[in-house]
Amino acid sequence: QIVDEEHEMWDDIIFPNTLWEYNDSVSSDKKLRDFYEKINFLLGHFNLKDALKGVYFYMQSKDINFHHENPDVLAGEAIVLTKVSKECADKGLFNDALSLLDMAHDLRLKALGATHPVVIGTLNNKALVYWRMNNMKQASKCAYDALRMMGQSTELSTKSEIAKQYLRIGYLLNKWGHTADGIKVMELATMSFENLLPKEETNWYNSIVKLSRACNDAKAYEDAMCICCEAIDYFHIQQFGPLSATNRTIYEI
């Protein structure tokens, strides 16, 4: 189950289209465009270990604009590094994956600030890499670091993404044995999505399902059932109108 969640977490920071404006300034920036093309060429024509030598060379080169002041360009550079990091993690090159994520994180810090959801998502991905390395101490530390940064987030324009990151963090903490904390964080995510209804129905329902499963796994069966009933109530009201003696839910019937 954590594998599916892992793919979603990588996508959060590789395809953050809802988190920042990817406008013409990126595609029109020659150095960034050249960087894309060079990295794609390396990955397409060499084995990954040899390609990484080229990636590191370009990253250290003064010709590559890694400290461009344009936030969109910085974010674009970070996406390139994240894609390579994911491929490294998939191939078991975990130290390289972590190094590239650190570089991507530094770029995002400069572009977006420490408490932006996509920056926090990068910490979640570091947690995933450490988990693959069976380093649960560092994996948990990254997850808790991400949680601490979430508490400082003031990105009001990205409430949905903030709730999504809470759900990610809670899910990981629960899976890694921090059950009480994981459930609390997932509850926070669920309440956050609930405040965005009906716009966030799918995300809210996904949160409900994960939270109820976590409670069930923790043998909090009544809590799990009550959470499921909340979802049934909501969708019943959406479809059939307010609950009443003559308009009962399926579980009441």
Salt bridges, closest charged atoms under 4 A:
GLU5 OE2 - ARG168 NH1 3.21
GLU5 OE1 - LYS210 NZ 2.37
GLU6 OE2 - ARG132 NE 2.64
GLU8 OE1 - ARG168 NH1 2.94
ASP12 OD2 - ARG168 NE 2.81
ASP29 OD2 - HIS68 NE2 3.25
ASP34 OD2 - LYS30 NZ 2.79
ASP50 OD1 - LYS53 NZ 3.72
GLU69 OE2 - LYS110 NZ 3.37
GLU87 OE2 - LYS91 NZ 3.87
ASP90 OD2 - LYS86 NZ 3.15
ASP90 OD1 - ARG132 NH2 3.16
ASP102 OD1 - LYS126 NZ 2.81
ASP145 OD2 - LYS141 NZ 2.91
ASP145 OD1 - ARG148 NH2 3.07
GLU161 OE1 - LYS164 NZ 3.56
